C-alpha cells in the first residue's frame, strides 16, 4: 500500500518533471493552450550540426542567460578562479541596472594541499553608457563564502563586454577574513 507521504512525493516529482528548466535562446516557443493546438512537425536531424545558441534556465517564463567566467586570482597569491553567473530577471535598483547570482571557485593547489573558496553572491550591477567603451558595468555583491569555515563576505565587480560573446571582468573579494582577493576573468555565454 502506498503511504500518503510517498504519494505526495510522487505528485511533486511529476509536477517538477513537467516544468522545463532549460531552453535554447534562439528557438521560438509556441503557446500551448486549448485554443491554439500545436501541430508542428519535428525537424530533428541527428546528423546536422547544432545551431549556435545560448543555454540557460527559464525563470518566471523568461529565458535567463548563463555565463561562464574563467581566470585567476592575482593578489595576494596566484590561484585559479572559475565561475558561472545567472541574470535575475525583474530585479532592478534603478535605470540601467540589473541583478545576477554568481558562484565561483577559487582554487589553490600546491605541495601543502588543495584549498578552495566558494563565493555565492547576489550582485547588483550598474551599466553606465560611456562613449568608446562597449557595455561597461560596475557593481557589488554580498553572500556566503564557503571554505574551511563559512563566512559572510562581499565583492566589488567591474568589467566590460568587448563583443557579444566575450567580456573581461575584475572583482575584489572581501571573504570575511584575511586580505582582499583580486580576480580577473574572461566572461562568455554558455
N, C-alpha and C positions, 0 to 999 in steps of 0.2 A: 504494500500500500504506500502511496506517495504522501509524504507529510506536507503540511501547509508551507513550511519554510522551503522545501525542495521545489514545490510548485511556484512559489513567488520568485525563487532564483531562476527557474526556467523561463518564466514570463519576462523577467528583467533582462535575461540574456537574449531572448528572442527579440525584444524591443530594441536593444542596443545593436544586435546584429543586423537589423534592417535599416539603421541610420548610416548614411555614407559618411566616412571620416576623411577621406582624401579624394581629391578631384584634380583633373588636369585643367590648367588655366585657359587653354585655347580650345577646349571642347565646349560648344554651346550646350546648355541644358534645356530640355523641353519641359513644359509644365505637365504634370501628371495629375489631371483632375478628371472627374467623371464626365465632364462636358467636353474635354478635348483628349480623346484616347490617343496614345502613342502608337503609331503604325509605321515606325521607322524600321527598315531592314538593316541588319548588321552588315557592316562593310569591313569586318576584321580580316586581315590578310597576314598570316603568321610569318611570311617571308619578306614583307616590306619593312623598311626602316621606320622607326617611330618618328613622328613629327616632333620638332623641338618644342618643349613646353616646360612650364614650371609646375612642380608638385607642391601641394600644401593642404592643410586641413580646411574643412568647411565649418565655420563658427557662426552661428546665428543666421545661416542661409547665405553667408558671404564667403567667397574664396579668400583665403589668407595665405600670402606667400611665405615660404620657409627659406631662410638664407643660411648659408654655411660660412663660417669665418675660420681661417687658418693663419697662424702667425707665431709670434714668440713674445715672451715676457723679456724685456730688455733691461729692466732695472728692478731691484738691486742685483739679481742674478739672471743669467740667461736660462730660460725654460721654454718648453713647447706650450703653446696656447691654442686650443681649438674650441669652437663653439657653434651653436645654432641660435638664431633669433626668429621670432614669430611676431608679426604685427598683430595688435589687438584692435579690431575694428570698432568704431564708435566711441573710443575713449580719446578725448582731446582736452587740452587745458588752455586753448586759445587758438587764434588763427595761425595757420602754418605749423601746427604741432601734431604729433602722433604719439602713440604708446606702443611698446613692444615688451615681450618677455625674452630674456636672454638666459642661456645656460651654457657655461663654459667649463673647460677642464684645463687647469694649469698644472702641467706635469713636470716634475723634477726627477731625473734618473741619473744616479752617479754610483760610485763604489759604496757609498753609505746606505744605499737602498733607493726605493722609489717613494716619493710623496706626491700626493695630488690634492689640489684645492678645487672644489666645485662651486663656483658662484652661480646662484639662481636669483636673478634680479628683475624687478619690474622697472622699466625705463620710460621716462618722459622725454621725448625728442622734439627739438625745435628746428624747423627748416627755414632759415633766412634766405632771402633772394639777393645774392650777390652777383654782380656782373663779372663775367670772366671765369667764375668757378662753377663747375657743373654740380648742382644739387648738394651743397654743403649742409651739414647738420651738427647740432650740439645738444647735449642733454645730460641727464643724470639718472642714476638708478639706485634702488635700495633692495635689500633682501638678504637671505641667509647665505653664508659662505661655509659649505660643508668641507671638513678636513678631519684632522685628528680630533678636533673639537669643533662643533658648530657654533658660529658666532654671527651676529648681525653686522652687516657692512654696507658699503655703498661704493659708487663709482661715478666718475665724470667721463662722458663719451664725446668724441668729436670725430668727424670724418667727412668724406665726400665720395660721391659716385662719379667715376670718370666716364663710364659708358653705362648702358642699360644693364649689362651683366657683370660689371666689375667696379669695386669700390675699395677704398682704403680707410681703415678705422683705427683710431687710437683710443686708449682708455687708461685712466688712473684709478686703480682699485684701492680701496681702504677696507681691508679684510677684517677689521676689528682687533687686530694685533699686529705687531711688527711694523716695518716700514711700508710705505705706499708702493704698489706694484704698477709699473708702466708697461702696457702691452701694445703691440702694433700688429694688425691683422689685415689680410686681404679678405674682402667680403664679396660673395657671389651667390646668386639664387640657385636653388636645387632644381 
